[in-house]
Amino acid sequence: MVSIEVQNAYVDFPIFDAKTRSLKKRVLGKVGGKIGTDAKVPIIEALQDVSLSLKDGDRVGLVGHNGAGKSTLLRLLSGIYEPTRGTARVVGKVAPVFDLGIGMDPEISGYENIMIRGLFLGMTRKQMEKRVDDIADFTELGDYLQMPLRTYSTGMRVRLALGVVTTIDPEILILDEGIGAVDAAFLNKARDRLVDLVRRSGLLVFASHADDLLLELCTTAIWMDEGRMRKQGSLREVLTAYKGRDPYENMSAEMLARLGAEPAVAGKGGE
Ligand SMILES: Nc1ncnc2c1ncn2[C@@H]1O[C@H](COP(=O)(O)OP(=O)(O)OP(=O)(O)O)[C@@H](O)[C@H]1O
């Protein structure tokens, strides 16, 4: 059984080369985590007192403004960061998908990169050999798959990476929003595969600024604000609080049908 238990976790980044004198006591803008300047070295308090308990079947969206701590939390859940204080206990194999390009080698072919990327995400060589044709079809890259990756455009690389990512069978899938960078037509094609991927995953945590993707993939959410968990609950409830309006308001009929949702009732927030 997969599970994630985080208790009173903090993640600090000491900044040794910051120009201390020019730093304000506290970040005044809306963007960025909290900067503490009491110590000799300024410290960015990227996560503060975060506690959460996730289990098999949970599909959690992470929302919050730029610098609120979403990516830091995803890295903590992936075991990439250790908490400075508190604890983070993860049971299960994590497939971290932060940057679609990570684990790709520009000098080898698209085909070889499919294998490498799959191994990086925890698949075996045998499993990847079975899936490589399906991935190749999905990317529509044809003969380009025999060319070195450095000859690809950004969009072509994303197609390749997304093709691999959507074929894995993760126990714990940690997704950062990079997947939103694909062009709209291709993302539409990838949506069904993403939905399937999430269905196969034991547990999903997905940070994104895109409401429609969150609504499609997640059921609950956490709103991060200045490194703290500001609200946790059903996705609709959290998005309504974060955005100040029901996410289903003004949604196209097509999207509503896709999500199998009822239209928002005027004046009624949350579920
Ligand atoms: N490696 C690092 N070194 C120093 N500071 C960092 C580091 N990573 C993140 N931070 C800081 O921690 C805070 C939280 O950043 P994080 O990347 O987790 O935010 P985010 O919510 O994912 O933002 P975005 O939506 O822009 O991706 C920010 O103030 C950021 O400047």
The ligand as an SDF file (V2000), in Angstrom:
LIG
                    3D

 31 33  0  0  0  0  0  0  0  0999 V2000
   16.8300   25.7560   -4.6700 N   0  0  0  0  0  0  0  0  0  0  0  0
   16.3450   26.8660   -4.1300 C   0  0  0  0  0  0  0  0  0  0  0  0
   17.1760   27.7690   -3.5470 N   0  0  0  0  0  0  0  0  0  0  0  0
   16.6810   28.8820   -2.9770 C   0  0  0  0  0  0  0  0  0  0  0  0
   15.3780   29.2210   -2.9420 N   0  0  0  0  0  0  0  0  0  0  0  0
   14.5200   28.3730   -3.5050 C   0  0  0  0  0  0  0  0  0  0  0  0
   14.9410   27.1590   -4.1380 C   0  0  0  0  0  0  0  0  0  0  0  0
   13.8420   26.5300   -4.6190 N   0  0  0  0  0  0  0  0  0  0  0  0
   12.7920   27.3100   -4.3060 C   0  0  0  0  0  0  0  0  0  0  0  0
   13.1960   28.4020   -3.6350 N   0  0  0  0  0  0  0  0  0  0  0  0
   12.3250   29.4780   -3.0850 C   0  0  0  0  0  0  0  0  0  0  0  0
   11.3130   28.8320   -2.3250 O   0  0  0  0  0  0  0  0  0  0  0  0
   10.0620   29.4600   -2.5130 C   0  0  0  0  0  0  0  0  0  0  0  0
    9.0720   28.4220   -3.0310 C   0  0  0  0  0  0  0  0  0  0  0  0
    9.4310   28.0680   -4.3680 O   0  0  0  0  0  0  0  0  0  0  0  0
    8.6640   26.9390   -5.2060 P   0  0  0  0  0  0  0  0  0  0  0  0
    9.4570   26.6950   -6.4390 O   0  0  0  0  0  0  0  0  0  0  0  0
    8.3890   25.7860   -4.3160 O   0  0  0  0  0  0  0  0  0  0  0  0
    7.2960   27.7000   -5.5600 O   0  0  0  0  0  0  0  0  0  0  0  0
    6.0990   27.2540   -6.5220 P   0  0  0  0  0  0  0  0  0  0  0  0
    4.8510   27.3800   -5.7140 O   0  0  0  0  0  0  0  0  0  0  0  0
    6.3870   25.9320   -7.1450 O   0  0  0  0  0  0  0  0  0  0  0  0
    6.1300   28.4100   -7.6300 O   0  0  0  0  0  0  0  0  0  0  0  0
    5.7490   28.3930   -9.2160 P   0  0  0  0  0  0  0  0  0  0  0  0
    4.2520   28.3520   -9.2990 O   0  0  0  0  0  0  0  0  0  0  0  0
    6.3050   29.7070   -9.6650 O   0  0  0  0  0  0  0  0  0  0  0  0
    6.4450   27.2120   -9.8340 O   0  0  0  0  0  0  0  0  0  0  0  0
   10.2950   30.6380   -3.4740 C   0  0  0  0  0  0  0  0  0  0  0  0
   10.4300   31.8240   -2.7020 O   0  0  0  0  0  0  0  0  0  0  0  0
   11.6050   30.3020   -4.1500 C   0  0  0  0  0  0  0  0  0  0  0  0
   12.3010   31.4900   -4.4340 O   0  0  0  0  0  0  0  0  0  0  0  0
  1  2  1  0
  2  3  1  0
  2  7  2  0
  3  4  2  0
  4  5  1  0
  5  6  2  0
  6  7  1  0
  6 10  1  0
  7  8  1  0
  8  9  2  0
  9 10  1  0
 10 11  1  0
 11 12  1  0
 11 30  1  0
 12 13  1  0
 13 14  1  0
 13 28  1  0
 14 15  1  0
 15 16  1  0
 16 17  2  0
 16 18  1  0
 16 19  1  0
 19 20  1  0
 20 21  2  0
 20 22  1  0
 20 23  1  0
 23 24  1  0
 24 25  2  0
 24 26  1  0
 24 27  1  0
 28 29  1  0
 28 30  1  0
 30 31  1  0
M  END
$$$$
